[in-house]
């Protein structure tokens, strides 16, 4: 079966890379309160905010590789790129 997105057709099995933009600096108050430099590092229920985005993309049927772009430190962030490695 084919699905139409805009003017293009794609197969249900086709996967696309995802890019997560995660380089925004946290404001000084947030930096001081949470000991973080970037907004993507914001802790939410024990995980960095960017990890929730990666986890959601990882579960999406049409997403293959996931690349996080920005100055965000990646310690503690799982499965960035490539898929299946």
C-alpha positions in Angstrom: 0.0 0.0 0.0 1.2 3.5 -0.7 0.6 6.6 1.4 0.5 10.1 -0.1 2.4 12.9 1.7 2.0 16.2 -0.1 2.9 15.6 -3.8 5.0 12.5 -3.1 4.2 8.8 -2.7 6.0 6.5 -0.3 5.7 2.9 0.7 4.6 2.0 4.2 7.9 0.2 4.7 10.0 3.2 3.7 11.9 4.9 6.5 13.2 8.5 6.6 16.0 10.0 8.7 15.0 12.3 11.5 16.9 15.4 12.7 16.4 16.7 16.2 17.5 20.3 16.7 18.7 20.5 20.3 21.1 23.4 20.6 19.0 26.1 22.3 20.6 27.6 25.3 18.6 27.6 28.5 17.9 31.0 30.1 20.1 31.9 33.0 17.4 31.1 35.6 16.8 27.6 34.2 20.6 27.0 33.9 21.0 27.8 37.6 18.0 25.9 38.8 18.7 22.6 36.9 22.5 22.9 36.5 22.1 22.6 32.7 23.4 24.7 29.8 20.9 23.7 27.0 17.1 23.3 27.1 17.3 19.8 25.6 19.1 18.7 28.8 16.1 19.7 31.0 15.4 16.8 33.3 11.8 15.4 33.2 10.9 12.4 35.3 14.5 11.2 35.4 15.3 11.6 31.7 16.6 14.5 29.6 13.9 16.1 27.5 15.7 15.2 24.3 15.6 11.5 25.2 11.8 11.6 25.1 11.9 13.0 21.6 14.4 10.3 20.5 12.3 7.6 22.1 9.2 8.8 20.3 11.0 8.9 17.0 12.4 5.5 17.6 8.9 4.1 17.9 7.6 5.8 14.7 7.2 3.4 11.9 8.5 5.7 9.2 11.7 6.9 11.0 15.0 5.3 10.4 18.2 7.0 11.5 18.0 9.7 14.2 20.5 12.5 14.4 20.7 15.0 17.2 22.1 18.4 16.1 23.3 21.0 18.5 25.7 21.8 21.3 23.8 19.5 23.7 25.9 17.0 25.6 24.9 13.5 24.8 25.9 11.7 28.0 23.0 9.5 29.1 21.2 9.9 25.7 20.5 6.5 24.0 20.3 5.6 20.3 21.2 8.6 18.3 22.5 7.3 14.9 22.3 4.9 13.0 19.2 2.7 13.3 19.9 -1.0 13.8 23.5 -0.5 14.9 
